[in-house]
Amino acid sequence: MAGNRVLLWRHGQTDWNMVNRFQGHSDIPLNDVGRYQAQHAAKILAGMNPTSIISSDLGRARETAQALADLLGLAVTPYENLRETNGGLWEGKTGAENRAEDFQNFIRWIDGDDNRAGTTGEKRSEVAARAVGVINEVLDGKSDQLLVVATHGGTARCILGQLLQLPLSHWGVIGGLSNASWSILERNPRQWNLIEHNAGSIPEPVYGEESGATTP
């Protein structure tokens, strides 16, 4: 019985990505570049013969997923639990603004502590639990699946950290996903293995990495 695979696909570019603004649960649409990125990536992903597509319910992820669904004739099933981290008081602000206004809390979070984003937002452990819960539910009792999960950079990293059984303090060693790029995990009898990371047709800069990056 063949093991399942999970393809974590970050949404295409948004205007907030370009200025390093924390998006979180804010429903920011793709920009023209993001729509192009999603359509371009979808042509590559379609050749991998995905079996199903699920998505964050936020528009930037759903539109990214729909570009692939349109090519394959599959439906996109949205899940609120695949959303980006709730950024609390940091949402809508740039990394520089959050450093200036909430330095200690923001730096702790960027460094990988499991504190709440923006004081009133989510912990990374909470994001991982809700998102991995969706994946486990969708794959329960199935084999030989390629499940495409259209989601967000921070959420993808949390999923990777949890499925790869890394200590939470080490999740930061996993590099970010560029817009519309993907990572693939494969399940063997013992564990999940990371078989591809931040893949795309050509290397792309990682804009707005969890809205804390200081350089593209």
N, C-alpha and C positions, 0 to 999 in steps of 0.2 A: 504494500500500500504506500503510494507516494506521499511524501510530506507536503504540508501546506507552505505556501510562500505569501508573504505580506510585503506589498510595495507601498512605502510611505512617500507620498507625492506632495511637496510643498506647493502652495498656490503661486500663481504668477505675480508679477510685480504690481505694487500699488504706489500711489503718490506718497503715502506715508512711509513706505519702505525707503524711498529715495531721500527722505530728510531725517531718517532714523527716529521716527515718531512711534511710540509704543502703541500698538493697535489693540492687542488683547481682544475683548469681546466687541469692540467698536466695529460696526459693519461697514468697512471701507471697501469700495469696489476695485476691481482691477483697472489699471490704466491701459492705454493702447498697447504699450510694450508688453504688459502682463497678459493681455488677450492673445497677442502674437506668440508669446512664450508658451502659453497653454496649448494653443493649436499646434505649434511646432512639436512640442513634447508628445502630444497625443498621437501624432503620426508614428512616433517611435514606439510608444507604449502599446499601441494597437497590435504591433507585430509580435508582442509577447503573449498574445491571446489571454488577456485577463478573463476570469470567470465571473467576477462581480465587482461593483464599484460602490463604495460608501464615502461619505463626505461629512465634514463639518457643515453645520447648517448656516454658517456665515457666507455671505454672497461671494467673496473672493475665492473661497474654496469650492463652492458649488459651481461657479462658472468655470473654474479650472476643470473640475470633474466632468462637467457637461461636454466639454470639448472632446473628451475621450468617449463618453457615452454615445455621442452623435455618430462617431465613426464605427462603433461596434454594435449599435442597436440595443445597448443595455440601458437599464434604468439606473439612476443615481439615488441611493437611499441616504437621506441626511440624518445626522445625529448631533444633537446639542452637545453631547459628551465628547465630541471630537474637536470642539472649539479650542482656540488659543487660550493660554493662561489668562484668567481675569487679572488685569493689571491694577485694579483698585485705583488709588489716587494718582498712579503714574500714567494712566491711559490718556492719550492725546498729547503727551509731552515728549520732547526729545530726550535722548540720553543725557545731553548736556544739561538740560533743565532739571532732570531728576537727580543728577549728581549734585547740582547746586542747591536744590531744595531739600533733598532727603539723602544726604551723602552716605551716612553710615549704613542705613537700611538698604540702599540701592547697591552699594559696593558688596555688602554681605551676600545679596541675592545674585549679583553677577558672578561672585566667586563660588557660588554653588551651595550656599546654605539653604536650608529648607524653611526659610522664613516666608511670610506672606508678601506677595508682590504688592507694592503700593499700600501697605498697612492693612487695607480692607479686601485685598484680592486673594489669590489662591497660592497654596504651597505647591512646589513641584511634585511632591508625593501625591497630592490630591489630583493633579492633572493626570499623572501616570495611571492612577487607579481607575479614574473614570474612562480614559481613552482605551486602556488595555482591556477593561471590562467589555467595551463594545466589540473589540476585535475577537475576544474569546467567545462572546455570544454568537457572533456571525459565523465563526469557524467551528463551533461546537458540533461534533459528530461528522465532520466532513474531512475529506482527504483530497489531495491533488488539486488544491485550489490556488489560484493567483488572485488574491484579494487586493484591489487598489484602494488605498485610503488617502483621499485628498484632504489634507489638513494643513497645519501651520508649523513654522520652524521650531518654536518652543515645545509644542505638543509632540512633534516628531522626535525631538531629542529625549523627551520624557519616556515615550514609548520604547525607544531604542534602549535607554538605560535600564528600564524595568525588564524588558524581554531578554536582554543580554545578561541580566542578573548582576549588573555592576553596582557597587556601593553608590548611594546617591551622591556622595561627595566627589565621585569620579565621573559623573555624567558629563561634566564639562570637557572631558578629554575627547568626546565625540564631536568632530567638527560640524559646523552648521550646514544647512541645506541652502543652496542658492534658490532663487525664485524659479519655480516650475521644474526643479531637479528632484531626484528621488533616491531612496535607499531601499534595498531589498533584503529581507530576512527570510531564512529558510529553516523549517523545523525538521530536526532529525529525531530519532527515538529518545535522545537524552535532553536536548536543549535547542534553543534558537541560535542560529549562526548568522552573522552579518556577511552577506556575500557580495554586496555592492553598496557603495555609499557616495552620496552627492553626485550621482551620475547624470549625464546629459549628453547632448551631442558634442559640445565643446565646453571647456571650463568657463564658469561664470563667477563673478564676484559675489560674495555673500553680503547683500545689503540688509541693514536693519536687523542684525543678528540679535534676536530677542530684544530689540530696540535699545541695546546697550553698547553696540559696537562703536569704537572710536574711529575706525577706518573702514572703507568698503571692503 
